[in-house]
């Protein structure tokens, strides 16, 4: 990663193995690649990326050895394996994008249209960088064809948006095309954490303080209903995942998401009783997928459980608050919502989504995440900047200042959340409520 004198962002320089191959090696790989493109195996499901890659790797290895023998090229075992992997990477894989996505420090990859004149952009530890990588139009076309086959979803002029998961890379992909994207195909790759986020992991990244982690763990143990608010990329889902791991394992968890981001399989392997549910995408809105409010009603009929909603955004919110009010939503309710402050969360839920103010009292607390430029630097850091409890003694005409009571607030000087007097003096209504419930 290089600093640049003429631009504010940095340059991410990638030099993959294939860039250093000699003439013989490149010629060998290109000859075999052309054979592989014409090769059409029977009974092979290329919509399954893992199986197809393994198959291409084995066939490619066999073809490499035959071609090398034909042209008098001596291949070492390491070269045979490396070349076979390159063939799989550039036929059933994502090509050079795989090298970028395999970097654990990269969280986002953007391909802006037209791709042949715009380098790929990456986000490394919160810093956006340009790269030395350009994709051709052929790369983009073949990639979207593969994504369409894997997802089984339509993509074209009638449906110019494609959203899907690539589990083998731990990536969420969004593609836009003509007529939505004026200059051709554009891609965004959002990486999930390789291992689930936990509160200690968030402490280590500086997102929360140990005291904040302790408070959030206590609230989860106390079956509180919490909304995690923030802007795009502020770390809402990461915090939600970490808070899920503080729900006692004896409770069953139901999750509802339109785009899978929560680490359901990881939690199941670690011993949590968790059931994932998929709802209709907010963008694609296809008839073959279940509406969010229908998914929520189904979840409420699946028995007493902690309910986790990937994103609170539409008419299903009314159903949720009805369930919270009458106690049918289970042990606790967690969800993320777009909003930069407690005020914007309240205004969105009550005024935009038409939830009655009295129903909003079912929310116990709102946690706000922010992308903060610590000390005014150019790099942004994900921080939890506010934890506010929802007071009980207010009427419908109350202002957000009367509705919310801050129990922890961000101190920019210390770059940390610190407790307010309410918490220090033991005057938190929410903690009092949990204490009474525990006797």
Secondary structure, DSSP 8 states (H G I E B T S, - for coil): -B--SS-SSEEE----GGGG--HHHHHHHHHHHHHHHH---TT--TT-HHHHHHHHHHHHHHHHHHHHHHTT----HHHHHHHHHHHHHHHTS-TTHHHHHT-TTEEEEEE-SSTTTS--EEEETTEEEEES----HHHHHHHHHHHHHHH----SSSS-EEEEEETTTTEEEEEE-TTTSTTS-EEEEEE--SS---HHHHHHHTSS-HHHHHHHHHHHHTT--EEEEESTTSSHHHHHHHHHTTS-TTSEEEEEESS--S-HHHHHHTT-EEEEEE---TTT--TTS--HHHHHHHHHTS-S-EEEES---STHHHHHHHHHHHTTT-S-EEEEEE-SSHHHHHHIIIIIS---HHHHTT--EEEEEEEE-GGG-SS-EEEEEEEEEE-SS--TT--HHHHEEEEEEEETTTTEEEE-HHHHTT--HHHHHHHHHT-
